[in-house]
């Protein structure tokens, strides 16, 4: 099979790159080995919550302007503010067109979202039913918050969240109560309802009668004007429609919080992007993974400075049948997704054996204190690339293999709260680089994902 572009990895970076390539009319395939990290995510888009040195960030885009000088090895320094802004704006417009509106603060600042533990986490874009608290929490206008869970549901504990919220002095004037709701739908299932996860509840609530019962129960514990916090138990596709339905029935203001995995807020993003990709004509190879690639020298006359070219790849499911493309994008994630692996004395990129920016001493990978206030250094390690995010193998640049997302080196998505922002903008940048080579006359202003693929 021949393609213009093959993206290896079906997470945020890979799917962002794939959708952008499809917009330009490129024949595109995505190879996804399994569940991406989006199944564990909040479903919000974190662009930058802290600088690499740990300083809190209020306005991400303004802060990124200084990265080229302050943090030259960071992906944002390479991308630049203009590219990051274009990428995030493109992503917001794209997701809105396919049925998942994302919004930010009008003043360009981050906002806080509520976590299931009752803490506040800074983010940039959030889904419709994720309440946006101001960065200055004392300006919060909500007077009463009701934390609600389904009786027996283990993955959201309102009492724990309540205790943590009450420790925030900025919210001392906020009245916080909790409630457990029982549903008759539990009578229809044979196993213990305490074993149900969020995805199981979403199936139960797909029935209108059960949603009406939930709406009635919510009204017994809250009044119009209250902020009613519920775990994310409505799935992809019709999930937002169901939430709007309940809000209309109750006249309450609902706030979704992500739960323990599987996170339906994150799955909502992933499934929406995959659905749009397939609807637009993309080829999705699910449950497969790349085992090796074949390279050739671009210039054999000067081996010391020769470049490589990736000609074709082989996957587990396709055996001896190769997949070919003009360009490839590696977006397999970091250690969590096995895009990187660690041995006793080194880190490796397991598919192509790419060069990695790492310390030679394993003792330099981590801090002696596991719970150190300073982040562990290994989180900053990843693939070495050119300024265009082209991969490097044995010191040679691979002209047609780009890297995107968590596999990149030079940043710490956990400390910085920058994972989604880097994934989207680096995936977008890789797509733009490919489009410039294959379709230089393409105009992004005239090509957008159409609303017809909305869920």
Rosetta blueprint (number, residue, H / E / L):
1 X L
2 X E
3 X E
4 X E
5 X E
6 X E
7 X E
8 X E
9 X L
10 X L
11 X L
12 X H
13 X H
14 X H
15 X H
16 X H
17 X H
18 X H
19 X H
20 X H
21 X H
22 X H
23 X H
24 X L
25 X L
26 X L
27 X L
28 X E
29 X E
30 X E
31 X E
32 X E
33 X L
34 X L
35 X L
36 X L
37 X H
38 X H
39 X H
40 X H
41 X L
42 X L
43 X L
44 X L
45 X E
46 X L
47 X L
48 X L
49 X L
50 X E
51 X L
52 X L
53 X L
54 X L
55 X L
56 X E
57 X L
58 X L
59 X L
60 X H
61 X H
62 X H
63 X H
64 X H
65 X L
66 X L
67 X H
68 X H
69 X H
70 X H
71 X L
72 X L
73 X L
74 X L
75 X H
76 X H
77 X H
78 X H
79 X H
80 X H
81 X H
82 X H
83 X H
84 X H
85 X H
86 X H
87 X H
88 X H
89 X H
90 X H
91 X H
92 X H
93 X H
94 X H
95 X H
96 X H
97 X H
98 X L
99 X L
100 X L
101 X L
102 X E
103 X E
104 X L
105 X L
106 X L
107 X L
108 X L
109 X L
110 X L
111 X E
112 X E
113 X E
114 X E
115 X L
116 X L
117 X L
118 X L
119 X L
120 X E
121 X E
122 X E
123 X E
124 X L
125 X E
126 X E
127 X E
128 X L
129 X L
130 X L
131 X L
132 X L
133 X E
134 X L
135 X L
136 X L
137 X H
138 X H
139 X H
140 X L
141 X L
142 X L
143 X L
144 X E
145 X E
146 X E
147 X E
148 X E
149 X E
150 X E
151 X L
152 X L
153 X L
154 X L
155 X L
156 X L
157 X L
158 X H
159 X H
160 X H
161 X H
162 X H
163 X H
164 X H
165 X H
166 X L
167 X L
168 X L
169 X H
170 X H
171 X H
172 X L
173 X L
174 X L
175 X E
176 X E
177 X E
178 X E
179 X E
180 X E
181 X E
182 X L
183 X L
184 X H
185 X H
186 X H
187 X H
188 X H
189 X L
190 X L
191 X L
192 X L
193 X H
194 X H
195 X H
196 X L
197 X L
198 X H
199 X H
200 X H
201 X H
202 X H
203 X H
204 X H
205 X L
206 X L
207 X L
208 X H
209 X H
210 X H
211 X H
212 X H
213 X H
214 X H
215 X H
216 X H
217 X H
218 X H
219 X H
220 X L
221 X L
222 X L
223 X L
224 X L
225 X L
226 X L
227 X E
228 X E
229 X E
230 X E
231 X E
232 X L
233 X L
234 X L
235 X L
236 X L
237 X L
238 X L
239 X H
240 X H
241 X H
242 X H
243 X H
244 X H
245 X H
246 X H
247 X H
248 X H
249 X H
250 X H
251 X L
252 X L
253 X E
254 X E
255 X E
256 X E
257 X E
258 X L
259 X L
260 X L
261 X L
262 X L
263 X L
264 X H
265 X H
266 X H
267 X H
268 X H
269 X H
270 X H
271 X H
272 X H
273 X H
274 X H
275 X H
276 X H
277 X H
278 X H
279 X H
280 X L
281 X L
282 X L
283 X E
284 X E
285 X E
286 X E
287 X L
288 X L
289 X L
290 X E
291 X E
292 X E
293 X E
294 X E
295 X E
296 X E
297 X E
298 X L
299 X L
300 X H
301 X H
302 X H
303 X H
304 X H
305 X H
306 X L
307 X L
308 X E
309 X E
310 X E
311 X E
312 X E
313 X E
314 X E
315 X E
316 X L
317 X L
318 X L
319 X L
320 X L
321 X L
322 X L
323 X E
324 X E
325 X E
326 X E
327 X E
328 X E
329 X E
330 X E
331 X L
332 X L
333 X L
334 X L
335 X L
336 X L
337 X L
338 X L
339 X L
340 X L
341 X E
342 X E
343 X L
344 X L
345 X L
346 X L
347 X E
348 X E
349 X L
350 X L
351 X L
352 X L
353 X L
354 X L
355 X L
356 X E
357 X E
358 X L
359 X L
360 X L
361 X L
362 X H
363 X H
364 X H
365 X L
366 X L
367 X L
368 X L
369 X L
370 X L
371 X L
372 X L
373 X L
374 X L
375 X L
376 X L
377 X H
378 X H
379 X H
380 X H
381 X L
382 X E
383 X E
384 X L
385 X E
386 X L
387 X L
388 X L
389 X L
390 X E
391 X E
392 X E
393 X E
394 X L
395 X L
396 X E
397 X E
398 X E
399 X E
400 X E
401 X E
402 X E
403 X E
404 X L
405 X H
406 X H
407 X H
408 X E
409 X L
410 X L
411 X L
412 X L
413 X H
414 X H
415 X H
416 X H
417 X L
418 X L
419 X H
420 X H
421 X H
422 X H
423 X H
424 X H
425 X H
426 X H
427 X H
428 X H
429 X H
430 X H
431 X H
432 X H
433 X H
434 X H
435 X H
436 X H
437 X H
438 X H
439 X L
440 X L
441 X L
442 X L
443 X L
444 X H
445 X H
446 X H
447 X L
448 X L
449 X L
450 X L
451 X H
452 X H
453 X H
454 X L
455 X L
